[in-house]
Each structure stands twice: as C-alpha cells, then as structure tokens.
C-alpha cells in the first residue's frame, strides 16, 4: 500500500484542478544569482529538468530551439524518470486509468532526441513513487533499458545512496531518494532508495566528490510552495554537506531558495506531462534549472551561478510543445507571468 496520509489523498483532485498558492516568493531566495565574483574562467554546467513521463503524450514533443540549445549546452542533464520504461504493461487497469505510469522505450528515446539531450550526458533518478507501478518486472525492465541505452541511474538501492558522476572533469556525487511510494514497502525495499537521513546511510557513503547534490522526491503534489517539513529537510541536507539540492514530485513549479551558499530548487514541475492530457495551465509551467560549477583549483566544486529558466508545455495535437514563456500570447502569457512573479519573484529571468 502507499504511504500517503488520508488528507493528502483527499486533496489531490482539488489541488490538481487549482494548485495552491499559500506563500510568496519573498519568503525564499532569488530565482537566479551569481555566487562567485569574479566568475572563474572554467566552469561545468549542470541542467536539471523535472519529471519525465508519457502519460499526457503519445508522441515525442516539439521543443523550441532555444530550450533545446540550453539543454544541449550542459555538460550533464539530470532528471526524474517518473514512469517505468516497459514494452508491455503489467498493471493494465491502473495504466488505462492513468494512476499507474508506463513509458515505451521508443517514446523515451525519441523524446530525448527531440529536446537535444544526449544519452551519455543524461542522469536519471528512479527514486520516485511511480517506479514500481508496473511491479518488479517493470522496475527490472526499466533498469535494463537504461543500462542498454548508456544512461546513468541514481536513486536505486542496488547502486547505493551515492553515485559519483564525472562531468567535464568534476566529480559530482548524486544522492536521490523518495519519501513517497505508490506500492507496498516490500516492493520498494532493496530496489528504490527511500532513506532521507544521510546519517542512516552506510559509513562513508558520501565518498569523495567535488560537489554533493541531493535529488529528493518530496513534498505534496500541486502546491507551488514547499511544506514546512520540506524546508527543514532542505536545511538538514545543506548542513550535512550537500552543496546543491534539486527536488521533484510537486508537478508544479516551486521557488528557489539559497541556504547559505547552497541553492535549493524545491520543484521543477513536469518536463513531459505526467498527469492528465487536459491538465490546467498552472501545471503546464515547468523549469530548467542550470548550475555553473567551478573547475578552477582555487574554487573547484563551488557553485558559481544558478538560474531558473521557466517554460510552458502547450498541447499540440497528441503531443506537447515546449516553449519559452516569452513566446506565449494574450491572456495566457499574462497569467503565467503573474504566477511566476508570485513563485519566483520575477516573471521571466533573463
């Protein structure tokens, strides 16, 4: 069984139809900042994207060249694989209803090509509530597909709590975990990382890295602002030694915070639609979060700058079209910019 409280379950549909706005951007940090001045001559760029799924689409997306160029310029792209990658579904009824996720390998490969993400530069977290939606068989098929495609995975129990990944000469230590699961604990145990407290991880699990990055699947869905306990966990991760925290699960864009010198992106929304085809417009706002990290000897591993790049997922027949907010027109653009002003403190970061 899932571990969601009853109040969470009862609020799902109302919040899906109307995501909550219970706070304000002024309670958080800036959406973009330069943290090291003057800027080091050599940096590595990380680009984080939100949840990836095929629930709301049957064809690969159309991607604006500017967004494609942004992703293509990154040394490493990190996202959340929200749907098991399977050729046949094991939970037929739930998949038909949309409560159980499934994604064909062909769709995934075509989608990544359409947005300019190369397999060798992609890191995907499997630590999310949907990863056992197609049972153990679906989980194992997902792992096999990603291994075959040459895509690195984080958030699996087999790989341990920390995976070191080389990016442009830097070693980034990624730790992914999920606080939520849609199936029994026994199914997740030994497969998906669910421990959020690094002190309970194996001794020396952090190992050696130039920068440690936490990728939690946390919080409540369809809330534009994180819960108090999510903020507390972010601070605990920063205190433990993580220099970067980027979360998923809310399916809507959430604010950026700065805890000391540690950037925290609470939620990037969906990169490819994980909810229903006719999702209300606030849930169609997503973000690409870029991080520049120094590789100069005197500042190696330090976050130099970060920036949130909002975009919009528009329906285009049986697929989605990813466009910058500046390309929106009419009343939709006004509503999106007002929402970004509320969440990020600025309508369109440059």
C-alpha positions as CSV (number, residue, x, y, z in Angstrom):
1,X,0.0,0.0,0.0
2,X,1.0,3.6,-0.5
3,X,2.2,5.7,2.4
4,X,0.1,8.8,1.7
5,X,-1.9,10.2,4.6
6,X,-5.7,10.4,4.0
7,X,-5.7,14.3,4.0
8,X,-3.2,14.1,1.1
9,X,-5.3,11.7,-0.9
10,X,-8.5,13.8,-0.4
11,X,-6.7,17.0,-1.5
12,X,-5.2,15.5,-4.7
13,X,-8.0,16.3,-7.2
14,X,-8.9,19.8,-5.8
15,X,-5.2,20.8,-5.9
16,X,-4.7,19.3,-9.4
17,X,-7.5,21.5,-10.6
18,X,-6.3,24.5,-8.7
19,X,-2.7,24.4,-7.4
20,X,-2.3,26.2,-4.1
21,X,-0.5,29.5,-3.5
22,X,-0.2,29.8,0.2
23,X,3.1,31.7,0.4
24,X,5.1,34.2,-1.6
25,X,8.5,34.4,-3.3
26,X,9.8,36.9,-0.8
27,X,10.0,34.1,1.7
28,X,12.6,32.3,-0.4
29,X,15.8,33.1,-2.3
30,X,16.3,34.7,-5.8
31,X,15.5,32.7,-8.9
32,X,19.0,33.4,-10.3
33,X,22.2,34.5,-8.7
34,X,26.0,34.8,-9.2
35,X,27.7,33.4,-6.1
36,X,31.3,33.7,-7.1
37,X,32.6,37.0,-8.4
38,X,34.7,37.4,-10.5
39,X,33.5,34.3,-12.4
40,X,36.1,31.6,-12.7
41,X,37.5,31.1,-16.2
42,X,36.4,27.4,-16.4
43,X,33.1,26.0,-15.3
44,X,31.0,23.0,-15.8
45,X,27.2,23.3,-16.4
46,X,24.6,21.1,-14.9
47,X,21.0,21.3,-16.2
48,X,18.2,19.9,-14.1
49,X,14.8,19.0,-15.6
50,X,11.6,17.9,-13.9
51,X,9.5,14.7,-14.2
52,X,9.6,12.7,-17.4
53,X,6.6,10.6,-18.4
54,X,4.4,9.6,-21.3
55,X,1.1,9.8,-19.5
56,X,-0.1,13.0,-21.3
57,X,1.5,12.3,-24.7
58,X,1.7,9.6,-27.3
59,X,4.4,11.2,-29.4
60,X,7.7,13.0,-28.7
61,X,7.4,16.7,-28.0
62,X,8.2,19.7,-30.2
63,X,10.9,21.7,-28.5
64,X,11.8,25.3,-29.1
65,X,15.4,25.7,-30.4
66,X,16.3,28.0,-27.5
67,X,15.3,25.4,-24.9
68,X,17.0,22.7,-27.0
69,X,20.1,24.7,-27.1
70,X,20.1,25.3,-23.4
71,X,19.9,21.6,-22.7
72,X,22.4,20.8,-25.4
73,X,25.0,23.2,-23.8
74,X,25.0,21.4,-20.5
75,X,27.8,19.0,-19.6
76,X,25.3,16.9,-17.7
77,X,21.4,16.8,-17.6
78,X,19.7,15.4,-14.6
79,X,16.0,14.5,-14.5
80,X,13.4,12.2,-12.8
81,X,12.2,9.2,-14.7
82,X,8.6,9.3,-13.4
83,X,7.4,6.3,-15.5
84,X,8.7,2.8,-15.7
85,X,10.1,2.1,-19.2
86,X,8.3,-1.1,-20.4
87,X,7.2,-2.7,-23.7
88,X,4.1,-4.2,-22.1
89,X,2.1,-3.1,-19.1
90,X,1.7,-5.3,-16.1
91,X,-0.9,-3.2,-14.3
92,X,-3.4,-2.9,-17.2
93,X,-6.4,-1.4,-15.5
94,X,-4.4,1.2,-13.5
95,X,-2.4,2.1,-16.6
96,X,-5.7,2.6,-18.5
97,X,-7.0,4.9,-15.7
98,X,-3.8,6.8,-15.6
99,X,-3.0,6.0,-11.9
100,X,-0.2,3.7,-13.0
101,X,2.6,5.0,-15.2
102,X,4.3,3.3,-18.2
103,X,6.5,4.6,-20.9
104,X,7.7,2.9,-24.1
105,X,11.4,2.9,-24.8
106,X,10.8,4.2,-28.3
107,X,8.9,7.2,-27.0
108,X,11.6,8.0,-24.4
109,X,14.4,7.8,-27.0
110,X,12.6,10.0,-29.5
111,X,11.7,12.5,-26.7
112,X,15.3,12.9,-25.6
113,X,16.4,13.4,-29.2
114,X,13.7,16.0,-29.7
115,X,14.9,18.1,-26.8
116,X,18.6,17.7,-27.6
117,X,19.7,15.5,-24.6
118,X,22.4,13.0,-25.4
119,X,22.3,9.7,-23.6
120,X,25.9,9.9,-22.4
121,X,25.2,13.2,-20.7
122,X,22.0,12.1,-19.0
123,X,21.5,11.1,-15.4
124,X,18.0,9.8,-14.3
125,X,16.6,9.3,-10.9
126,X,14.5,6.3,-10.3
127,X,13.7,7.3,-6.8
128,X,10.0,8.2,-7.1
129,X,6.6,7.0,-6.1
130,X,5.7,5.5,-9.6
131,X,8.8,3.4,-10.1
132,X,7.0,0.2,-9.1
133,X,3.8,1.0,-10.9
134,X,4.4,-2.0,-13.2
135,X,5.7,-4.2,-10.5
136,X,9.1,-5.8,-10.0
137,X,9.1,-6.8,-13.7
138,X,8.6,-3.2,-14.8
139,X,11.3,-2.0,-12.5
140,X,13.8,-4.5,-13.8
141,X,12.9,-3.8,-17.4
142,X,13.4,-0.1,-16.7
143,X,16.9,-0.6,-15.3
144,X,17.7,-2.9,-18.2
145,X,16.5,-0.4,-20.8
146,X,18.5,2.5,-19.3
147,X,21.7,0.3,-19.0
148,X,21.3,-0.7,-22.6
149,X,20.9,3.0,-23.7
150,X,24.0,4.0,-21.7
151,X,22.1,6.3,-19.3
152,X,23.3,6.5,-15.7
153,X,20.8,6.0,-12.9
154,X,20.6,7.3,-9.4
155,X,18.2,6.5,-6.6
156,X,18.4,2.7,-6.8
157,X,19.1,0.7,-3.7
158,X,21.5,-1.5,-5.6
159,X,23.6,1.4,-6.6
160,X,23.8,2.7,-3.1
161,X,22.9,6.1,-1.7
162,X,25.6,8.0,-3.6
163,X,26.6,7.8,-7.3
164,X,29.7,9.7,-8.4
165,X,29.4,11.0,-11.9
166,X,32.1,12.7,-14.0
167,X,31.1,16.0,-15.7
168,X,33.7,17.9,-17.6
169,X,36.5,16.8,-15.2
170,X,34.5,17.3,-12.0
171,X,33.1,14.5,-9.8
172,X,29.5,15.2,-8.8
173,X,28.1,12.9,-6.0
174,X,24.4,12.4,-6.6
175,X,22.1,11.1,-3.8
176,X,18.5,10.5,-4.8
177,X,15.7,9.2,-2.6
178,X,11.9,9.2,-2.4
179,X,9.7,10.0,0.6
180,X,6.6,8.6,-1.2
181,X,5.7,5.3,-2.7
182,X,2.6,4.1,-4.5
183,X,3.1,0.4,-3.6
184,X,3.9,-1.7,-0.5
185,X,7.2,-1.0,1.3
186,X,8.3,-4.5,0.5
187,X,8.3,-3.8,-3.3
188,X,10.5,-0.7,-2.9
189,X,12.9,-2.2,-0.4
190,X,16.1,-3.3,-2.0
191,X,15.2,-1.6,-5.3
192,X,14.5,2.1,-4.7
193,X,16.2,4.4,-2.2
194,X,13.8,5.7,0.4
195,X,16.1,6.8,3.3
196,X,16.2,10.6,3.6
197,X,18.6,10.8,6.5
198,X,22.3,10.5,5.4
199,X,23.3,9.6,9.0
200,X,21.5,6.2,8.4
201,X,23.3,5.6,5.2
202,X,26.3,3.2,5.2
203,X,29.5,4.6,6.7
204,X,31.5,6.8,4.3
205,X,28.7,6.6,1.8
206,X,29.3,10.1,0.7
207,X,32.8,9.1,-0.5
208,X,34.8,11.7,-2.4
209,X,33.4,14.2,-4.8
210,X,33.9,17.9,-5.8
211,X,30.2,18.7,-5.2
212,X,27.5,16.7,-3.5
213,X,24.0,17.0,-4.8
214,X,20.8,15.7,-3.3
215,X,17.8,14.8,-5.5
216,X,14.8,14.2,-3.3
217,X,11.3,13.2,-4.3
218,X,9.4,15.1,-1.6
219,X,6.6,17.4,-0.6
220,X,2.9,17.3,-1.6
221,X,1.7,17.5,-5.2
222,X,0.2,20.6,-6.8
223,X,1.4,23.0,-4.2
224,X,3.5,25.9,-5.6
225,X,5.3,26.3,-2.2
226,X,7.0,23.6,-0.2
227,X,5.7,22.5,3.2
228,X,7.5,23.5,6.4
229,X,8.9,20.0,6.8
230,X,10.3,20.0,3.3
231,X,12.2,23.3,4.1
232,X,13.5,21.7,7.3
233,X,14.8,18.7,5.3
234,X,16.5,21.0,2.8
235,X,18.3,22.7,5.6
236,X,19.4,19.4,7.1
237,X,20.8,18.3,3.8
238,X,22.7,21.6,3.4
239,X,24.1,21.2,7.0
240,X,25.2,17.6,6.3
241,X,27.4,18.8,3.4
242,X,25.3,18.8,0.2
243,X,26.2,21.9,-1.9
244,X,23.1,21.6,-4.1
245,X,19.5,20.3,-3.6
246,X,17.1,19.8,-6.5
247,X,13.7,18.2,-5.8
248,X,10.8,16.7,-7.7
249,X,7.2,15.4,-7.1
250,X,5.1,18.6,-6.9
251,X,4.3,18.6,-10.6
252,X,4.2,22.4,-10.5
253,X,7.0,24.9,-10.4
254,X,8.2,25.8,-6.9
255,X,10.6,28.6,-5.7
256,X,14.3,28.6,-5.4
257,X,16.0,29.1,-2.0
258,X,19.5,29.9,-1.0
259,X,20.6,28.3,2.3
260,X,24.0,29.9,2.9
261,X,25.7,29.3,-0.4
262,X,23.6,26.2,-1.2
263,X,21.0,26.6,-3.9
264,X,17.8,24.7,-3.4
265,X,15.2,24.2,-6.1
266,X,12.2,22.7,-4.4
267,X,10.4,21.5,-7.5
268,X,10.8,22.0,-11.3
269,X,7.3,20.8,-12.3
270,X,6.9,18.4,-15.2
271,X,9.3,18.3,-18.1
272,X,7.0,16.0,-20.0
273,X,3.4,15.6,-18.8
274,X,2.9,13.1,-16.0
275,X,-0.7,14.0,-15.3
276,X,-3.8,14.1,-17.5
277,X,-3.9,15.3,-21.0
278,X,-6.2,18.2,-20.1
279,X,-4.1,19.5,-17.2
280,X,-5.0,23.1,-16.1
281,X,-2.4,25.7,-17.2
282,X,-0.6,26.2,-13.8
283,X,0.6,22.6,-14.1
284,X,2.0,23.2,-17.5
285,X,4.6,25.6,-16.2
286,X,8.0,23.9,-15.9
287,X,11.5,24.9,-15.2
288,X,15.1,24.1,-16.4
289,X,17.5,24.8,-13.5
290,X,21.0,25.5,-14.6
291,X,24.0,25.4,-12.3
292,X,27.5,26.5,-13.2
293,X,30.3,24.9,-11.1
294,X,33.9,26.0,-11.0
295,X,36.7,23.6,-12.1
296,X,39.5,26.1,-11.2
297,X,41.8,24.8,-8.5
298,X,41.1,27.6,-6.0
299,X,37.3,27.2,-6.2
300,X,36.9,23.7,-7.5
301,X,33.4,22.3,-6.9
302,X,31.9,25.6,-5.8
303,X,28.6,26.7,-7.3
304,X,29.4,29.8,-9.3
305,X,25.9,30.7,-10.5
306,X,22.4,29.3,-10.9
307,X,19.4,30.3,-12.8
308,X,15.8,29.1,-13.2
309,X,14.5,29.1,-16.8
310,X,10.7,28.8,-16.9
311,X,9.0,27.3,-19.9
312,X,5.5,26.2,-20.9
313,X,4.2,22.8,-22.1
314,X,1.4,23.5,-24.7
315,X,-0.8,20.9,-26.3
316,X,-0.1,20.3,-29.9
317,X,-2.5,17.6,-31.1
318,X,-1.4,14.3,-29.5
319,X,1.9,15.7,-28.2
320,X,3.3,18.6,-26.3
321,X,5.2,21.7,-27.4
322,X,7.8,23.2,-25.1
323,X,8.1,26.9,-25.5
324,X,9.7,29.8,-23.5
325,X,7.3,32.0,-21.6
326,X,8.2,35.0,-23.8
327,X,6.6,33.2,-26.8
328,X,3.2,32.9,-25.1
329,X,0.5,35.2,-26.3
330,X,-2.6,37.0,-24.9
331,X,-4.2,36.4,-21.6
332,X,-2.2,33.1,-21.1
333,X,1.1,34.9,-21.1
334,X,-0.2,37.4,-18.5
335,X,-1.5,34.7,-16.2
336,X,1.8,32.7,-16.5
337,X,3.9,35.8,-15.8
338,X,1.8,36.7,-12.8
339,X,2.2,33.2,-11.4
340,X,5.9,33.3,-12.0
341,X,6.1,36.7,-10.2
342,X,4.4,35.1,-7.2
343,X,6.5,31.9,-7.2
344,X,10.0,33.2,-8.3
345,X,9.7,36.9,-7.7
346,X,10.3,37.7,-11.3
347,X,8.2,36.9,-14.4
348,X,10.9,35.9,-16.8
349,X,14.5,35.6,-15.5
350,X,17.0,36.6,-18.2
